[in-house]
Amino acid sequence: MVDEAARGTEVYPVEGVVQQNGRWAYAPLGISILAPPPIVRPDGGPEDFTHALEALDTGLASSRHVGYRSFLNKVLRAAPLPATESAALLPGRARAQTQALTMMLRRLGWPLALVAGAWWATESTGLAVLGLLISMAFLVLVSLILHELGHVAVFRIFAPFAPALFSVRSGRFRLVRCCLPKHQDLAVTIAGPAAPLLLPVVLWLFYASLPVLFWTSAVVAGAHLALLLRDDGDGRMLRVALRQGPAT
């Protein structure tokens, strides 16, 4: 029998994090936070949860569920924090993009395969309306990957060897990076929401046979661009970049 006390989420630092005097520090990015507990249990205190969440949000930690013997137990006795994978971003554009893509596919690979299979099945059986809904789900998943690859690619164009962290938590991806000159910060920030525009650009070549899919991809791409209008995420990063001094 699994020890009940072991159930929870293990939180452990990425390579390069130094633990000292109750804090975690990542010198390359100048980040220092209170050290989270090694295991956050479902019945733990709010401070444990807050400190662990901060470590995951800043990209300094990865996490995994421990103490579970089966998938059913994971569902029924879920830990308070989702499993997260974080790592220092590799230098070079090709290596960084490959690393980020691999990390994202470990989370989105099976949903992509499942949706692609369902899409093919509905198209084969003539269920056009259901096929359209499933195709939208497929495009949404692909756009999430393109979005983050856009950030990573442009960041590595301007800063091939600069320190950065990349984290994957369920369907949420995050690039934690150093500040760049204003025009470069703007380019990196906008590159993510703009990257899904590749979908309608490609589908335009097949517009005659796939008009609905083209317009669906255009809506998905527009939704990503709309993120720049929000007060959080890319929208917040855009406003921070715009408040910088003149580009150098």
C-alpha positions as CSV (number, residue, x, y, z in Angstrom):
1,M,0.0,0.0,0.0
2,V,1.2,3.5,-0.8
3,D,2.0,5.6,2.2
4,E,-0.7,8.3,2.4
5,A,1.9,10.8,3.6
6,A,3.8,10.5,0.3
7,R,0.8,11.5,-1.9
8,G,1.3,14.9,-3.4
9,T,3.5,16.8,-5.9
10,E,7.2,16.7,-5.8
11,V,8.8,20.1,-6.6
12,Y,12.5,20.0,-7.6
13,P,14.8,22.7,-9.1
14,V,16.1,22.9,-12.6
15,E,19.8,22.5,-13.2
16,G,21.7,25.7,-12.2
17,V,19.4,26.7,-9.3
18,V,21.4,27.3,-6.1
19,Q,19.7,26.5,-2.7
20,Q,21.0,28.6,0.2
21,N,19.5,30.1,3.4
22,G,16.0,29.0,2.6
23,R,15.9,30.4,-0.9
24,W,16.4,29.3,-4.5
25,A,18.5,31.5,-6.7
26,Y,19.1,31.3,-10.5
27,A,22.0,33.7,-11.1
28,P,21.9,33.8,-15.0
29,L,18.5,35.5,-14.8
30,G,18.9,37.2,-11.4
31,I,15.9,35.3,-9.9
32,S,15.7,34.6,-6.2
33,I,12.6,33.1,-4.5
34,L,11.7,31.4,-1.2
35,A,12.4,27.7,-1.4
36,P,9.3,25.6,-1.9
37,P,8.7,22.4,0.1
38,P,10.1,19.3,-1.6
39,I,6.6,17.8,-1.6
40,V,3.3,19.7,-1.6
41,R,0.5,17.5,-0.3
42,P,-3.2,17.9,-1.1
43,D,-3.9,18.7,2.6
44,G,-0.8,21.0,3.0
45,G,-0.9,24.6,4.0
46,P,-1.5,27.6,1.7
47,E,2.1,28.8,2.1
48,D,3.5,25.6,0.7
49,F,1.2,25.9,-2.3
50,T,2.1,29.5,-2.9
51,H,5.8,29.0,-2.7
52,A,5.7,26.0,-5.0
53,L,3.5,27.8,-7.5
54,E,5.9,30.7,-7.6
55,A,8.8,28.3,-8.3
56,L,6.8,26.7,-11.1
57,D,5.7,30.1,-12.6
58,T,9.2,31.5,-12.6
59,G,10.5,28.3,-14.4
60,L,12.9,27.4,-11.6
61,A,11.2,24.1,-10.8
62,S,9.8,21.0,-12.4
63,S,7.2,18.9,-10.6
64,R,5.7,15.4,-10.7
65,H,3.0,13.6,-8.9
66,V,4.2,11.0,-6.4
67,G,2.6,8.3,-4.3
68,Y,0.0,7.2,-6.9
69,R,-0.3,3.6,-8.1
70,S,-2.7,4.1,-10.9
71,F,-4.2,6.6,-13.4
72,L,-7.5,6.3,-11.6
73,N,-5.9,7.3,-8.3
74,K,-4.3,10.3,-10.1
75,V,-7.8,11.5,-11.1
76,L,-9.6,10.7,-7.9
77,R,-6.8,11.8,-5.5
78,A,-5.3,14.6,-7.6
79,A,-2.4,16.5,-6.1
80,P,-2.8,20.3,-5.8
81,L,-0.3,21.2,-8.5
82,P,-0.1,20.1,-12.1
83,A,2.9,18.2,-13.3
84,T,5.4,20.7,-14.8
85,E,8.6,20.3,-16.8
86,S,11.1,23.2,-16.8
87,A,14.6,23.4,-18.3
88,A,17.3,25.9,-19.2
89,L,16.8,26.8,-22.9
90,L,19.5,25.4,-25.1
91,P,21.7,27.9,-27.1
92,G,21.2,28.2,-30.8
93,R,17.9,28.7,-32.7
94,A,17.6,25.1,-34.0
95,R,18.5,23.5,-30.7
96,A,16.2,25.7,-28.7
97,Q,13.3,25.2,-31.0
98,T,13.8,21.4,-31.0
99,Q,14.0,21.4,-27.2
100,A,10.9,23.4,-26.8
101,L,9.0,21.4,-29.4
102,T,10.0,18.1,-27.8
103,M,8.9,19.4,-24.3
104,M,5.5,20.6,-25.7
105,L,4.8,17.4,-27.6
106,R,5.3,15.3,-24.5
107,R,2.2,17.1,-23.2
108,L,0.3,17.8,-26.4
109,G,1.4,14.8,-28.6
110,W,-1.3,12.4,-27.6
111,P,-4.2,15.0,-27.8
112,L,-2.9,16.0,-31.2
113,A,-2.9,12.4,-32.4
114,L,-6.3,11.7,-30.9
115,V,-7.9,14.8,-32.5
116,A,-6.2,14.1,-35.8
117,G,-7.6,10.6,-35.8
118,A,-11.1,11.7,-34.8
119,W,-10.9,14.3,-37.6
120,W,-10.0,11.7,-40.2
121,A,-12.8,9.4,-38.9
122,T,-15.5,12.1,-39.1
123,E,-14.4,13.2,-42.6
124,S,-14.4,9.6,-43.7
125,T,-17.9,9.0,-42.5
126,G,-19.3,12.3,-43.8
127,L,-20.0,13.9,-40.5
128,A,-19.1,17.4,-41.8
129,V,-20.3,19.5,-38.8
130,L,-18.5,17.3,-36.2
131,G,-15.5,17.3,-38.5
132,L,-15.4,21.1,-38.5
133,L,-15.5,21.2,-34.7
134,I,-12.7,18.7,-34.4
135,S,-10.6,20.5,-37.0
136,M,-10.9,23.6,-35.0
137,A,-9.6,21.8,-31.9
138,F,-6.7,20.5,-34.0
139,L,-5.9,24.0,-35.2
140,V,-6.1,25.4,-31.7
141,L,-3.5,22.8,-30.5
142,V,-1.2,23.4,-33.4
143,S,-1.5,27.2,-32.9
144,L,-0.4,26.8,-29.2
145,I,2.8,25.1,-30.4
146,L,3.4,27.7,-33.1
147,H,2.9,30.5,-30.7
148,E,5.6,29.4,-28.3
149,L,8.0,28.4,-31.1
150,G,7.6,32.0,-32.4
151,H,8.8,33.4,-29.1
152,V,11.7,30.9,-28.9
153,A,12.8,31.4,-32.5
154,V,12.9,35.2,-32.5
155,F,14.5,35.3,-29.0
156,R,17.3,33.0,-30.2
157,I,17.8,35.1,-33.4
158,F,18.6,38.1,-31.3
159,A,20.2,36.3,-28.3
160,P,21.6,33.0,-29.4
161,F,23.3,32.3,-26.1
162,A,21.4,34.4,-23.6
163,P,20.1,32.6,-20.5
164,A,16.4,31.6,-20.5
165,L,14.1,29.0,-19.0
166,F,11.3,27.1,-20.8
167,S,8.5,25.5,-18.9
168,V,5.5,23.3,-19.9
169,R,2.6,22.8,-17.6
170,S,-0.4,21.0,-19.1
171,G,-1.4,23.2,-22.0
172,R,0.4,26.3,-20.7
173,F,3.9,27.1,-22.0
174,R,6.2,29.9,-20.8
175,L,9.5,31.4,-21.9
176,V,11.3,33.1,-19.0
177,R,14.1,35.3,-20.5
178,C,16.3,38.2,-19.9
179,C,15.5,41.7,-21.1
180,L,16.6,42.8,-24.6
181,P,16.8,46.2,-26.3
182,K,13.3,47.7,-26.9
183,H,12.9,46.7,-30.6
184,Q,14.1,43.2,-29.8
185,D,11.8,42.8,-26.9
186,L,8.9,44.0,-29.0
187,A,9.8,41.5,-31.8
188,V,10.1,38.5,-29.4
189,T,6.8,39.5,-27.7
190,I,4.8,39.9,-30.9
191,A,6.4,36.8,-32.6
192,G,4.3,34.4,-30.4
193,P,0.8,35.8,-31.2
194,A,1.8,36.3,-34.8
195,A,3.2,32.8,-35.5
196,P,-0.2,31.1,-35.8
197,L,-0.8,33.3,-38.9
198,L,1.2,30.7,-40.6
199,L,-1.8,28.4,-40.5
200,P,-4.1,30.6,-42.7
201,V,-1.1,31.5,-44.9
202,V,-0.5,27.8,-45.7
203,L,-4.2,27.0,-46.0
204,W,-4.7,29.8,-48.4
205,L,-2.9,27.6,-51.0
206,F,-5.8,25.1,-50.7
207,Y,-8.6,27.7,-50.3
208,A,-10.5,26.3,-53.3
209,S,-11.0,22.9,-51.6
210,L,-10.7,24.0,-47.9
211,P,-12.4,27.4,-47.6
212,V,-14.0,26.7,-44.2
213,L,-10.7,25.4,-42.8
214,F,-9.0,28.5,-44.0
215,W,-11.4,30.8,-42.3
216,T,-11.3,28.7,-39.1
217,S,-7.5,29.0,-39.0
218,A,-7.9,32.8,-39.5
219,V,-10.2,33.0,-36.5
220,V,-7.7,31.0,-34.4
221,A,-4.8,33.2,-35.5
222,G,-6.9,36.3,-34.8
223,A,-7.6,35.0,-31.2
224,H,-3.8,34.8,-30.6
225,L,-3.2,38.3,-31.9
226,A,-6.0,39.5,-29.5
227,L,-3.8,38.3,-26.6
228,L,-1.7,41.4,-27.1
229,L,-4.7,43.5,-25.9
230,R,-5.0,41.7,-22.6
231,D,-3.5,43.0,-19.3
232,D,-1.6,39.7,-18.7
233,G,0.7,37.4,-20.6
234,D,1.9,38.7,-23.9
235,G,-0.2,41.8,-23.5
236,R,1.6,42.7,-20.3
237,M,5.0,42.0,-21.9
238,L,4.1,44.2,-24.8
239,R,3.3,47.1,-22.5
240,V,6.5,46.6,-20.6
241,A,8.5,46.7,-23.8
242,L,6.7,49.8,-25.0
243,R,7.5,51.6,-21.8
244,Q,11.3,51.1,-22.3
245,G,13.5,53.9,-23.5
246,P,14.3,54.4,-27.1
247,A,15.5,51.3,-28.9
248,T,19.3,50.9,-29.2
